Amino acid sequence: MTDSERGSQTLARGLSILSILRDAPDGLSVAEIARALDLPRAIVTRLLVTLEEKRYVERMSSRSYRLGPELIALGKAVRSDLRDIAATVLRDLAEQVGATVVLVMRDGSHAVVISVVEPMNTDLRLSFRLGSRHLLHQGAEGMAILAGNPPVDGERREVTAARRTGYVVSAGEILPGTWGLAVPVGAGDSCAMSIGVIAAQALDERMICQRVTDAANELASRVGLSGELH
């Protein structure tokens, strides 16, 4: 193996550790990480030492590891950039449909609202708190993200159906008395974002779906995600 190949392998393993820790907010031990990645404990320990030095992970009192402050700071920067890139797309969509539009990102087993745009051309507006979190399997936005990933046992039928239709509809799951429709951003098997429309009553599902899908394709193009939704 060449030095370049060894370097690529080390980087890939380090990123795999970060991905494992992303889904473990309570942290994981060296043994648990090694078992999950099928790697020797010695290799995992060396990688964790380097990641800890760079503050990408931090060691807890229980001798487990979790994501560190540097990675969290990078995540905030990414979200800020995404908000800037998405601003025009979301604003145009909100005005077209006359309803609140949200951009949601996956964070482990949760969906996090990273951008909210309310329409200016209507007297009735629904507010949605920036930074609010909910489980991925609750609400149209989270389920749309799940639909953009491979099937898993026990998933909701709405998620399964969304892989065929390209969108998810929910009612009152996050905000009582509201209706929502969401579409995953980007095609493939590793979706991490969705765009959703939230209204006080059910809207024209076919029209909203097409508008949101167009917006999702536009955003995917702007951020360099491959594939188009249909």
MARBA-3410 file (N, C-alpha, C, O; in Angstrom, 1 decimal):
230
0.8,-1.2,0.0,0.0,0.0,0.0,0.9,1.2,0.0,1.8,1.3,0.8 ~ 0.6,2.2,-0.9,1.4,3.4,-1.0,1.0,4.4,0.2,0.0,4.2,0.9 ~ 1.9,5.4,0.4,1.6,6.4,1.4,0.3,7.1,1.2,-0.4,7.3,2.2 ~ 0.0,7.3,-0.1,-1.3,8.0,-0.4,-2.5,7.1,0.0,-3.4,7.6,0.5 ~ -2.3,5.8,-0.3,-3.4,4.9,0.0,-3.6,4.8,1.5,-4.7,4.7,2.0
-2.5,4.7,2.2,-2.5,4.6,3.7,-3.2,5.9,4.3,-4.0,5.8,5.2 ~ -2.8,7.0,3.7,-3.4,8.3,4.2,-4.9,8.3,4.0,-5.7,8.8,4.8 ~ -5.4,7.8,2.8,-6.8,7.8,2.5,-7.5,6.8,3.4,-8.6,7.1,3.8 ~ -6.9,5.7,3.7,-7.5,4.7,4.6,-7.7,5.3,6.0,-8.7,5.1,6.6 ~ -6.6,6.0,6.4,-6.7,6.6,7.8,-7.8,7.6,7.9,-8.6,7.7,8.8
-7.9,8.5,6.8,-8.9,9.5,6.8,-10.3,8.9,6.8,-11.2,9.3,7.5 ~ -10.5,7.8,6.0,-11.8,7.2,5.9,-12.2,6.6,7.2,-13.3,6.7,7.7 ~ -11.2,6.0,7.9,-11.5,5.4,9.2,-11.8,6.5,10.3,-12.7,6.3,11.1 ~ -11.1,7.6,10.2,-11.4,8.7,11.1,-12.8,9.3,10.9,-13.6,9.5,11.8 ~ -13.2,9.4,9.6,-14.5,9.9,9.3,-15.6,8.9,9.7,-16.7,9.3,10.2
-15.3,7.6,9.6,-16.2,6.6,10.1,-16.5,6.7,11.6,-17.6,6.5,12.0 ~ -15.4,7.0,12.3,-15.6,7.2,13.8,-16.5,8.3,14.1,-17.4,8.2,14.9 ~ -16.3,9.4,13.3,-17.2,10.6,13.6,-18.6,10.3,13.2,-19.5,10.7,13.9 ~ -18.8,9.5,12.2,-20.2,9.1,11.8,-20.9,8.3,12.9,-22.0,8.4,13.2 ~ -20.1,7.3,13.4,-20.6,6.5,14.5,-21.0,7.3,15.7,-22.0,7.1,16.3
-20.1,8.3,16.1,-20.4,9.1,17.2,-21.5,10.0,17.0,-22.2,10.4,18.0 ~ -21.8,10.4,15.8,-22.9,11.3,15.5,-24.2,10.7,15.9,-25.1,11.5,16.4 ~ -24.4,9.4,15.8,-25.6,8.8,16.2,-25.6,8.2,17.7,-26.4,7.4,18.0 ~ -24.6,8.7,18.4,-24.5,8.2,19.8,-24.2,9.4,20.7,-23.1,9.6,21.2 ~ -25.3,10.2,21.0,-25.1,11.4,21.9,-24.6,11.1,23.3,-24.0,12.0,23.9
-24.7,9.9,23.8,-24.2,9.6,25.1,-22.8,9.1,25.0,-22.2,8.7,26.1 ~ -22.2,9.0,23.8,-20.8,8.6,23.7,-20.7,7.1,23.5,-21.6,6.3,23.8 ~ -19.5,6.7,23.0,-19.2,5.2,22.9,-17.8,5.0,23.4,-16.9,5.9,23.3 ~ -17.5,3.8,23.9,-16.2,3.4,24.3,-15.4,3.0,23.1,-15.9,2.8,22.0 ~ -14.1,2.8,23.4,-13.2,2.3,22.3,-13.6,1.0,21.8,-13.7,0.7,20.6
-14.0,0.1,22.8,-14.4,-1.2,22.4,-15.7,-1.2,21.5,-15.8,-2.0,20.6 ~ -16.6,-0.3,21.9,-17.9,-0.2,21.1,-17.6,0.3,19.7,-18.2,-0.2,18.7 ~ -16.7,1.3,19.6,-16.4,1.8,18.3,-15.7,0.8,17.4,-16.0,0.6,16.2 ~ -14.7,0.1,18.0,-14.0,-1.0,17.3,-14.9,-2.1,16.8,-14.7,-2.6,15.7 ~ -15.8,-2.4,17.7,-16.8,-3.5,17.3,-17.7,-3.0,16.1,-17.9,-3.8,15.2
-18.1,-1.8,16.2,-19.1,-1.3,15.2,-18.4,-1.2,13.8,-19.0,-1.4,12.8 ~ -17.1,-0.8,13.8,-16.3,-0.6,12.6,-15.5,-1.8,12.2,-14.9,-1.8,11.1 ~ -15.5,-2.8,13.0,-14.7,-4.1,12.7,-13.2,-3.7,12.6,-12.6,-4.1,11.6 ~ -12.7,-2.9,13.5,-11.3,-2.5,13.5,-10.7,-3.0,14.8,-11.3,-3.1,15.8 ~ -9.3,-3.2,14.8,-8.6,-3.5,16.0,-8.7,-2.3,17.0,-8.7,-1.1,16.6
-8.8,-2.6,18.3,-8.9,-1.5,19.3,-7.7,-0.6,19.2,-7.8,0.6,19.5 ~ -6.5,-1.1,18.9,-5.3,-0.3,18.9,-5.4,0.8,17.8,-5.0,1.9,18.1 ~ -5.9,0.4,16.7,-6.1,1.4,15.6,-7.1,2.5,16.0,-6.9,3.6,15.8 ~ -8.2,2.0,16.6,-9.3,3.0,17.0,-8.7,3.9,18.1,-9.0,5.1,18.0 ~ -7.9,3.4,19.0,-7.3,4.2,20.0,-6.4,5.3,19.4,-6.5,6.5,19.8
-5.6,4.9,18.5,-4.7,5.9,17.8,-5.5,7.0,17.1,-5.1,8.2,17.2 ~ -6.5,6.6,16.4,-7.3,7.6,15.7,-8.0,8.5,16.7,-8.1,9.7,16.4 ~ -8.5,8.0,17.7,-9.2,8.8,18.7,-8.3,9.8,19.4,-8.7,10.9,19.7 ~ -7.0,9.4,19.6,-6.0,10.3,20.2,-5.8,11.5,19.3,-5.8,12.6,19.8 ~ -5.7,11.2,18.0,-5.5,12.3,17.0,-6.7,13.2,17.0,-6.6,14.4,16.9
-7.9,12.6,16.9,-9.2,13.4,16.8,-9.4,14.2,18.1,-9.9,15.3,18.0 ~ -9.0,13.6,19.2,-9.1,14.4,20.5,-8.1,15.6,20.5,-8.5,16.7,21.0 ~ -6.9,15.4,20.0,-5.9,16.5,20.0,-6.5,17.6,19.1,-6.2,18.8,19.4 ~ -7.2,17.3,18.0,-7.8,18.3,17.1,-9.1,18.8,17.6,-9.8,19.6,16.9 ~ -9.6,18.3,18.7,-10.9,18.7,19.3,-12.1,18.3,18.5,-13.2,18.8,18.6
-11.9,17.2,17.6,-13.1,16.7,16.9,-13.8,15.7,17.7,-15.0,15.5,17.4 ~ -13.2,15.1,18.7,-13.9,14.3,19.7,-13.4,14.7,21.1,-12.4,15.4,21.2 ~ -14.2,14.4,22.1,-13.7,14.6,23.4,-14.0,13.4,24.3,-15.0,12.7,24.1 ~ -13.1,13.2,25.3,-13.3,12.0,26.2,-14.1,12.4,27.4,-13.9,13.5,28.0 ~ -15.1,11.6,27.7,-16.0,11.8,28.8,-15.4,11.1,30.1,-14.5,10.3,30.0
-16.0,11.5,31.2,-15.5,10.9,32.5,-15.7,9.4,32.5,-15.0,8.7,33.3 ~ -16.6,8.9,31.7,-16.9,7.4,31.7,-15.9,6.7,30.8,-16.1,5.5,30.6 ~ -14.9,7.4,30.2,-13.9,6.9,29.3,-14.5,6.6,27.9,-13.9,5.9,27.1 ~ -15.7,7.1,27.7,-16.3,7.1,26.4,-16.0,8.3,25.6,-15.4,9.3,26.2 ~ -16.2,8.3,24.3,-16.0,9.5,23.5,-17.2,10.0,22.8,-18.1,9.2,22.5
-17.3,11.3,22.6,-18.4,11.9,21.9,-17.8,13.0,21.0,-16.6,13.3,21.1 ~ -18.7,13.5,20.1,-18.2,14.6,19.2,-17.7,15.8,20.0,-18.3,16.1,21.0 ~ -16.6,16.4,19.5,-16.0,17.5,20.2,-16.5,18.9,19.7,-17.2,19.0,18.7 ~ -16.0,19.9,20.4,-16.4,21.3,20.1,-16.0,21.8,18.7,-16.7,22.6,18.1 ~ -14.9,21.3,18.2,-14.4,21.7,16.9,-15.4,21.3,15.8,-15.7,22.0,14.8
-15.9,20.0,15.9,-16.8,19.5,14.9,-18.1,20.2,15.0,-18.8,20.5,14.0 ~ -18.5,20.5,16.2,-19.8,21.2,16.4,-19.7,22.6,15.8,-20.6,23.1,15.1 ~ -18.5,23.3,15.9,-18.3,24.6,15.3,-18.3,24.5,13.8,-18.9,25.4,13.1 ~ -17.8,23.4,13.2,-17.8,23.2,11.8,-19.2,23.0,11.3,-19.7,23.6,10.3 ~ -20.0,22.3,12.1,-21.4,22.0,11.8,-22.2,23.3,11.7,-23.0,23.5,10.9
-21.9,24.2,12.7,-22.6,25.5,12.7,-22.3,26.3,11.5,-23.1,27.0,10.9 ~ -21.0,26.3,11.1,-20.6,27.0,9.9,-21.2,26.5,8.6,-21.6,27.2,7.8 ~ -21.3,25.1,8.6,-22.0,24.5,7.4,-23.5,25.0,7.3,-24.0,25.3,6.3 ~ -24.1,25.0,8.5,-25.5,25.3,8.5,-25.7,26.8,8.1,-26.7,27.2,7.5 ~ -24.8,27.7,8.6,-24.8,29.1,8.2,-24.7,29.2,6.7,-25.4,30.0,6.1
-23.7,28.5,6.1,-23.5,28.6,4.6,-24.8,28.0,3.9,-25.2,28.6,2.9 ~ -25.3,27.0,4.4,-26.5,26.4,3.8,-27.7,27.4,3.8,-28.4,27.5,2.9 ~ -27.8,28.1,5.0,-28.9,29.1,5.0,-28.7,30.2,4.0,-29.7,30.6,3.4 ~ -27.5,30.6,3.8,-27.2,31.6,2.8,-27.5,31.2,1.4,-28.1,31.9,0.6 ~ -27.1,29.9,1.1,-27.3,29.4,-0.2,-28.8,29.2,-0.5,-29.3,29.4,-1.6
-29.5,28.7,0.6,-30.9,28.3,0.4,-31.8,29.5,0.5,-33.0,29.4,0.1 ~ -31.4,30.7,0.9,-32.3,31.8,1.2,-33.2,32.1,0.1,-34.4,32.2,0.2 ~ -32.6,32.3,-1.1,-33.4,32.7,-2.3,-34.4,31.6,-2.7,-35.6,31.9,-3.0 ~ -33.9,30.4,-2.7,-34.8,29.2,-3.0,-36.0,29.1,-2.1,-37.1,29.0,-2.5 ~ -35.7,29.2,-0.8,-36.8,29.1,0.2,-37.8,30.3,0.1,-39.0,30.2,0.3
-37.2,31.5,-0.1,-38.0,32.7,-0.2,-39.0,32.6,-1.4,-40.2,32.9,-1.2 ~ -38.5,32.2,-2.5,-39.3,32.1,-3.7,-40.4,31.1,-3.5,-41.5,31.3,-3.9 ~ -40.1,29.9,-2.8,-41.0,28.9,-2.6,-42.1,29.4,-1.6,-43.3,29.1,-1.9 ~ -41.7,30.1,-0.6,-42.7,30.6,0.4,-43.7,31.5,-0.3,-44.9,31.5,0.0 ~ -43.2,32.4,-1.2,-44.1,33.3,-1.9,-45.0,32.6,-2.9,-46.2,33.0,-3.1
-44.5,31.5,-3.5,-45.3,30.8,-4.5,-46.4,30.1,-3.8,-47.5,30.0,-4.4 ~ -46.2,29.5,-2.7,-47.2,28.6,-2.1,-48.0,29.4,-1.0,-49.0,28.9,-0.5 ~ -47.5,30.6,-0.6,-48.2,31.3,0.4,-48.3,30.7,1.8,-49.2,30.8,2.5 ~ -47.2,30.0,2.1,-47.1,29.3,3.4,-45.7,29.3,3.9,-44.7,29.6,3.2 ~ -45.5,28.9,5.2,-44.2,28.9,5.8,-43.4,27.7,5.2,-43.9,26.6,5.0
-42.1,28.0,5.0,-41.2,27.0,4.4,-40.0,26.8,5.4,-39.5,27.7,5.9 ~ -39.7,25.5,5.5,-38.5,25.2,6.4,-37.5,24.3,5.7,-37.9,23.5,4.9 ~ -36.3,24.5,6.1,-35.2,23.6,5.7,-34.7,22.9,6.9,-34.4,23.5,7.9 ~ -34.7,21.6,6.8,-34.4,20.7,7.9,-33.2,19.8,7.6,-33.1,19.3,6.5 ~ -32.4,19.6,8.6,-31.2,18.8,8.5,-31.2,17.7,9.5,-31.6,17.9,10.6
-30.6,16.6,9.1,-30.5,15.4,10.0,-29.4,15.7,11.0,-28.3,16.1,10.6 ~ -29.7,15.3,12.2,-28.6,15.4,13.3,-28.8,14.1,14.1,-29.6,14.1,15.1 ~ -28.1,13.0,13.7,-28.3,11.7,14.4,-29.7,11.2,14.1,-30.1,11.0,13.0 ~ -30.4,10.9,15.2,-31.8,10.4,15.1,-32.8,11.5,15.1,-34.0,11.2,15.1 ~ -32.4,12.8,15.0,-33.3,13.9,15.0,-33.3,14.7,13.7,-32.3,14.6,13.0
-34.3,15.5,13.5,-34.3,16.5,12.5,-34.3,17.9,13.1,-35.0,18.1,14.1 ~ -33.4,18.7,12.6,-33.2,20.1,13.2,-33.6,21.1,12.1,-33.1,21.1,11.0 ~ -34.4,22.1,12.5,-34.8,23.2,11.6,-33.7,24.2,11.5,-33.3,24.8,12.5 ~ -33.1,24.3,10.3,-31.9,25.3,10.2,-32.3,26.5,9.4,-31.5,27.5,9.4 ~ -33.5,26.6,8.9,-33.9,27.8,8.2,-35.4,27.9,8.1,-36.1,26.8,7.9
-36.0,29.0,8.4,-37.5,29.2,8.3,-37.8,30.5,7.6,-37.2,31.5,7.8 ~ -38.6,30.4,6.6,-39.0,31.6,5.8,-40.6,31.6,5.8,-41.2,30.7,5.4 ~ -41.1,32.8,6.2,-42.5,33.0,6.2,-42.9,33.9,5.0,-42.1,34.8,4.6 ~ -44.0,33.6,4.4,-44.4,34.4,3.2,-44.8,35.8,3.6,-45.3,36.1,4.7 ~ -44.5,36.7,2.6,-44.9,38.2,2.9,-46.2,38.5,2.3,-46.8,39.6,2.6
-46.7,37.6,1.4,-47.9,38.0,0.7,-49.2,37.4,1.3,-50.2,37.2,0.5 ~ -49.2,37.1,2.6,-50.4,36.6,3.2,-50.5,37.2,4.6,-49.5,37.5,5.3 ~ -51.8,37.3,5.1,-52.0,37.8,6.4,-51.8,36.8,7.5,-51.5,37.1,8.6 ~ -52.0,35.5,7.1,-51.9,34.4,8.1,-50.6,33.7,7.9,-50.3,33.2,6.8 ~ -49.7,33.7,9.0,-48.4,33.1,8.9,-48.2,32.2,10.1,-48.6,32.5,11.2
-47.6,31.0,9.8,-47.3,30.1,10.9,-45.8,30.3,11.3,-45.0,30.3,10.4 ~ -45.5,30.4,12.5,-44.2,30.6,13.0,-43.6,29.2,13.4,-44.3,28.4,14.0 ~ -42.4,29.0,13.0,-41.7,27.7,13.4,-40.3,28.1,13.9,-39.6,28.8,13.3 ~ -40.0,27.6,15.1,-38.8,28.1,15.8,-37.5,27.5,15.1,-37.4,26.3,15.0 ~ -36.6,28.4,14.8,-35.3,28.0,14.3,-34.6,27.2,15.3,-34.5,27.6,16.5
-34.0,26.1,14.9,-33.3,25.3,15.8,-34.1,24.2,16.5,-33.5,23.4,17.3 ~ -35.4,24.2,16.3,-36.2,23.2,17.0,-35.9,21.8,16.4,-35.5,21.7,15.3 ~ -36.1,20.8,17.3,-35.7,19.5,17.0,-36.8,18.5,17.2,-37.7,18.7,18.1 ~ -36.9,17.5,16.4,-37.9,16.4,16.6,-37.3,15.1,16.0,-36.4,15.2,15.2 ~ -37.8,14.0,16.5,-37.4,12.7,16.0,-37.6,12.6,14.5,-38.6,13.1,14.0
-36.7,11.9,13.8,-36.9,11.8,12.3,-38.2,11.2,11.9,-38.7,11.5,10.8 ~ -38.7,10.2,12.7,-39.9,9.6,12.2,-41.2,10.3,12.6,-42.3,9.8,12.4 ~ -41.0,11.5,13.1,-42.2,12.4,13.4,-42.2,13.6,12.4,-41.2,14.3,12.3 ~ -43.3,13.8,11.8,-43.5,14.9,10.9,-43.0,14.7,9.5,-42.1,13.8,9.3 ~ -43.5,15.4,8.5,-43.2,15.2,7.1,-41.7,15.5,6.8,-41.1,14.7,6.1
-41.1,16.5,7.5,-39.7,16.8,7.1,-38.7,15.7,7.5,-37.9,15.3,6.7 ~ -38.9,15.2,8.7,-38.0,14.1,9.1,-38.2,12.8,8.3,-37.3,12.2,7.9 ~ -39.5,12.5,8.1,-39.8,11.3,7.3,-39.3,11.4,5.8,-38.9,10.4,5.2 ~ -39.3,12.7,5.3,-38.7,12.9,4.0,-37.2,12.5,3.9,-36.8,11.9,3.0 ~ -36.5,12.9,5.0,-35.1,12.6,5.1,-34.9,11.1,5.1,-34.1,10.5,4.4
-35.7,10.4,5.9,-35.6,8.9,6.0,-35.9,8.3,4.7,-35.3,7.3,4.3 ~ -36.9,8.9,3.9,-37.2,8.3,2.6,-36.1,8.4,1.6,-36.1,7.7,0.6 ~ -35.2,9.4,1.9,-34.0,9.6,1.0,-32.9,8.7,1.3,-31.8,8.8,0.8 ~ -33.1,7.7,2.2,-32.1,6.8,2.7,-32.6,5.3,2.5,-33.8,5.2,2.3 ~ -31.7,4.3,2.6,-32.2,3.0,2.4,-33.2,2.5,3.4,-33.3,3.1,4.5
-34.1,1.6,3.0,-35.2,1.1,3.9,-34.6,0.5,5.2,-33.5,-0.1,5.1 ~ -35.3,0.6,6.3,-34.9,-0.1,7.5,-36.1,-0.9,8.1,-37.2,-0.5,7.8 ~ -35.8,-1.9,8.8,-36.9,-2.7,9.4,-37.7,-1.8,10.4,-37.2,-1.0,11.1 ~ -39.1,-1.9,10.3,-39.9,-1.2,11.2,-40.2,0.2,10.9,-40.8,1.0,11.7 ~ -39.8,0.7,9.7,-40.0,2.1,9.4,-41.5,2.3,9.1,-42.2,1.4,8.7
-41.9,3.6,9.2,-43.3,3.9,9.0,-43.7,3.7,7.5,-42.9,3.9,6.6 ~ -45.0,3.4,7.3,-45.4,3.1,5.9,-45.3,4.4,5.1,-45.2,4.3,3.9 ~ -45.5,5.5,5.8,-45.4,6.8,5.1,-44.0,7.0,4.5,-43.8,7.6,3.4 ~ -43.0,6.5,5.2,-41.6,6.6,4.7,-41.4,5.7,3.5,-40.8,6.1,2.5 ~ -41.9,4.5,3.6,-41.8,3.5,2.5,-42.5,4.1,1.2,-42.0,4.0,0.1
-43.7,4.6,1.4,-44.5,5.2,0.3,-43.8,6.3,-0.3,-43.9,6.5,-1.5 ~ -43.1,7.1,0.5,-42.5,8.3,0.0,-41.3,8.0,-1.0,-41.0,8.9,-1.9 ~ -40.7,6.8,-0.9,-39.7,6.5,-1.9,-40.3,6.3,-3.3,-39.6,6.5,-4.3 ~ -41.6,6.0,-3.3,-42.2,5.9,-4.6,-42.8,7.2,-5.1,-42.7,7.6,-6.3 ~ -43.4,8.0,-4.2,-44.1,9.2,-4.6,-43.2,10.4,-4.6,-43.4,11.4,-5.4
-42.1,10.4,-3.8,-41.1,11.5,-3.7,-41.5,12.5,-2.7,-40.7,13.5,-2.6 ~ -42.5,12.3,-1.9,-42.9,13.3,-0.9,-43.6,12.7,0.3,-44.1,11.5,0.2 ~ -43.7,13.4,1.4,-44.4,12.9,2.6,-45.4,14.0,3.0,-45.1,15.2,3.0 ~ -46.6,13.6,3.4,-47.6,14.5,4.0,-47.9,14.1,5.4,-48.0,12.9,5.7 ~ -48.0,15.0,6.4,-48.3,14.7,7.7,-49.3,15.8,8.2,-49.4,16.9,7.7
-50.0,15.5,9.3,-50.9,16.5,9.9,-50.8,16.5,11.4,-51.0,15.4,12.1 ~ -50.5,17.6,12.0,-50.5,17.8,13.4,-49.4,17.0,14.2,-49.6,16.9,15.4 ~ -48.4,16.5,13.6,-47.5,15.7,14.3,-46.4,16.5,15.1,-45.9,16.1,16.1 ~ -46.1,17.7,14.5,-45.1,18.6,15.2,-45.9,19.7,15.8,-45.7,20.0,17.0 ~ -46.7,20.4,15.1,-47.5,21.5,15.6,-49.0,21.1,15.4,-49.4,20.9,14.3
-49.7,21.0,16.5,-51.1,20.6,16.5,-51.9,21.5,15.5,-51.7,22.8,15.6 ~ -52.8,21.0,14.7,-53.6,21.7,13.9,-53.0,22.2,12.6,-53.5,23.1,11.9 ~ -51.8,21.7,12.3,-51.1,22.1,11.0,-51.0,21.0,10.1,-51.2,19.8,10.4 ~ -50.7,21.3,8.8,-50.5,20.4,7.7,-49.2,20.6,7.1,-48.7,21.7,7.0 ~ -48.5,19.5,6.8,-47.2,19.7,6.2,-46.9,18.7,5.1,-47.4,17.6,5.0
-46.1,19.2,4.1,-45.6,18.4,3.0,-44.1,18.6,2.8,-43.7,19.8,2.9 ~ -43.3,17.6,2.7,-41.9,17.7,2.6,-41.3,16.8,1.5,-41.9,15.7,1.2 ~ -40.2,17.2,1.0,-39.4,16.5,0.0,-38.0,16.4,0.3,-37.4,17.4,0.8 ~ -37.3,15.2,0.2,-35.9,15.1,0.4,-35.1,16.0,-0.5,-35.5,16.2,-1.7 ~ -34.0,16.5,-0.1,-33.1,17.3,-0.9,-31.9,16.4,-1.4,-31.1,15.9,-0.5
-31.8,16.2,-2.7,-30.8,15.3,-3.2,-31.3,13.9,-3.4,-32.1,13.4,-2.6 ~ -30.8,13.3,-4.5,-31.2,11.9,-4.7,-30.1,11.0,-4.2,-29.0,11.4,-3.9 ~ -30.4,9.7,-4.2,-29.4,8.7,-3.7,-29.7,8.1,-2.4,-30.9,8.1,-2.1 ~ -28.8,7.5,-1.7,-29.0,6.8,-0.5,-28.4,7.4,0.7,-28.2,6.7,1.7 ~ -28.2,8.7,0.7,-27.6,9.3,1.9,-28.1,10.7,2.1,-27.4,11.7,2.3
-29.4,10.9,2.0,-30.1,12.2,2.2,-29.9,12.7,3.6,-30.1,11.9,4.6 ~ -29.6,14.0,3.8,-29.5,14.5,5.1,-30.3,15.8,5.3,-30.3,16.4,6.4 ~ -31.1,16.2,4.3,-31.9,17.4,4.3,-33.2,17.2,3.7,-33.4,16.3,2.8 ~ -34.2,18.1,4.1,-35.5,18.1,3.4,-36.0,19.6,3.4,-35.6,20.4,4.2 ~ -36.9,19.8,2.5,-37.6,21.1,2.4,-39.1,20.8,2.7,-39.6,19.9,2.1
-39.7,21.6,3.6,-41.1,21.3,3.9,-41.9,22.6,3.9,-41.4,23.7,4.1 ~ -43.2,22.4,3.6,-44.2,23.5,3.6,-45.1,23.2,4.8,-45.6,22.1,4.9 ~ -45.4,24.2,5.6,-46.3,24.1,6.7,-47.4,25.1,6.6,-47.2,26.3,6.4 ~ -48.6,24.6,6.8,-49.8,25.5,6.6,-50.8,25.1,7.7,-50.8,24.1,8.3 ~ -51.8,26.1,7.9,-52.8,25.9,8.9,-53.9,25.0,8.4,-54.7,24.5,9.2
-53.9,24.7,7.1,-54.9,23.7,6.6,-54.3,23.0,5.4,-53.3,23.5,4.8 ~ -54.9,21.9,4.9,-54.4,21.2,3.8,-54.4,22.0,2.5,-55.4,22.7,2.3 ~ -53.3,22.0,1.8,-53.2,22.7,0.5,-53.3,21.7,-0.6,-53.5,20.5,-0.4 ~ -53.3,22.3,-1.8,-53.4,21.5,-3.0,-52.1,20.6,-3.1,-51.0,21.0,-3.4 ~ -52.3,19.3,-2.7,-51.1,18.4,-2.6,-50.3,18.3,-3.9,-49.1,18.3,-3.8
-50.9,18.2,-5.0,-50.2,18.0,-6.2,-49.4,19.2,-6.6,-48.2,19.1,-7.0 ~ -50.0,20.4,-6.4,-49.3,21.6,-6.8,-48.2,21.9,-5.8,-47.1,22.2,-6.2 ~ -48.4,21.7,-4.5,-47.4,21.9,-3.5,-46.2,21.0,-3.7,-45.0,21.4,-3.6 ~ -46.5,19.7,-4.0,-45.5,18.7,-4.2,-44.6,19.1,-5.4,-43.3,19.1,-5.2 ~ -45.1,19.6,-6.5,-44.3,20.0,-7.6,-43.5,21.2,-7.3,-42.3,21.2,-7.7
-44.0,22.2,-6.6,-43.3,23.4,-6.2,-42.1,23.0,-5.3,-41.0,23.5,-5.4 ~ -42.4,22.2,-4.3,-41.4,21.8,-3.3,-40.3,21.0,-4.0,-39.1,21.1,-3.7 ~ -40.7,20.1,-4.9,-39.7,19.3,-5.6,-38.8,20.1,-6.4,-37.6,19.9,-6.5 ~ -39.4,21.1,-7.1,-38.6,22.0,-7.9,-37.6,22.8,-7.0,-36.4,22.9,-7.4 ~ -38.0,23.2,-5.9,-37.1,23.9,-5.0,-36.0,23.0,-4.4,-34.9,23.4,-4.3
-36.4,21.7,-4.1,-35.4,20.8,-3.6,-34.3,20.5,-4.7,-33.2,20.4,-4.4 ~ -34.8,20.4,-6.0,-33.8,20.1,-7.0,-32.9,21.3,-7.2,-31.7,21.2,-7.5 ~ -33.5,22.5,-7.1,-32.7,23.8,-7.3,-31.6,23.9,-6.1,-30.5,24.2,-6.4 ~ -32.1,23.6,-4.9,-31.1,23.6,-3.8,-30.0,22.6,-3.9,-28.9,22.8,-3.7 ~ -30.4,21.3,-4.3,-29.5,20.3,-4.5,-28.4,20.7,-5.5,-27.2,20.4,-5.4
-28.9,21.3,-6.6,-27.9,21.8,-7.6,-27.0,22.8,-7.1,-25.8,22.8,-7.4 ~ -27.5,23.7,-6.2,-26.6,24.8,-5.7,-25.6,24.3,-4.7,-24.5,24.8,-4.6 ~ -25.9,23.3,-4.0,-25.0,22.7,-3.0,-24.2,21.6,-3.5,-23.4,21.0,-2.8 ~ -24.4,21.2,-4.8,-23.6,20.2,-5.4,-24.0,18.8,-5.1,-23.1,17.9,-5.2 ~ -25.2,18.5,-4.7,-25.7,17.2,-4.5,-26.1,16.6,-5.8,-26.7,17.2,-6.6
-25.8,15.3,-6.0,-26.0,14.6,-7.3,-27.5,14.2,-7.4,-28.1,13.9,-6.4 ~ -27.9,14.1,-8.6,-29.2,13.5,-8.8,-30.4,14.5,-8.8,-30.2,15.6,-8.2 ~ -31.5,14.2,-9.5,-32.6,15.1,-9.5,-33.8,14.3,-9.0,-33.9,13.1,-9.3 ~ -34.7,15.0,-8.3,-35.9,14.3,-7.8,-37.0,14.5,-8.9,-37.0,15.4,-9.6 ~ -37.9,13.5,-8.9,-39.0,13.6,-9.9,-40.4,13.4,-9.2,-41.4,13.4,-9.9
END
